[in-house]
């Protein structure tokens, strides 16, 4: 029930200005994070995204809101995933959200997206480029961006007395 409330709250700004709202295809959308340590690198993926894409009257993306539960990321190591849930205080901050503040055409099926990323109770404005494509009745947006753990007040975990890199690489595919 709480997840539903979070989605509604995240989407409230869209409700009064909406031309067309389309839910993200949960079966085909994903977000993957990548992290590095001197000993190894790994990725964790969530295939359990909730979100809405708002299109204007010309069918162009006007706004987007995405929510992912921190606990939905799988790095193929339950021990690592459990430790990560502790580090990011997932019981206190169970969700990662992104809500766009502006989306502009960047040419050649590319968009420049700016918005607020909320993670670990911290909101930070980010910007990234995404590539869009349409095939039949399905639309896809792919892209990536980087954030720093320290920007979200997350203490870097360590392994064998060496901390993981501060940089987190994120790639995504959103389908609607």
C-alpha positions, 0 to 999 in steps of 0.5 A: 500500500505504501508503494502505491501512495509513493507512486501517487505522490510522485505523480501528483505534479503531472495530474493537472497538466497531463495530456497523455500519461502512460505507465512504464512497462514493468516487464521490460524496464530496468535500472542497473548500477555498477560499482568497483573495488580494487579486487572486483567490479559488479552490477546490480539490476532492478526489473521492478520499476514503477513509473509514468511517462507524460507525453504532450499533444505531439507525442513527445516526452514532457515529464517522467517519474520513476520509483525503484525499491532499494531492495529490488536490486540484485547483484547475484550475491545475496551477501553483497545485496544484504550488506548494501541494504544495510549501508543505504539504510533501506528500512529507513529509505526504502525507495529511489525516485527520479522526477524530471524537471525538464526534458529538451530535444538534443537531436537525432532521437536524443533528449537532455533530461534534468531532474531530481534524484532522491536516494538515501533521503537526499535529493540531488539534481542530475542531468543526463542524455537519453536515446529514444526509439519507437518500434511498433507501439512500444517506446524505449529510452536508454541512457546512463549517468554517474553519481557519487555515494558521498553526494547522497551521504552514503558511507563507502563500504570496504572490503579487505580494508579498502573502500569501494569507489565513490562513483556509481555508474547507472544505466537504464532502459525505460519502456512504455 
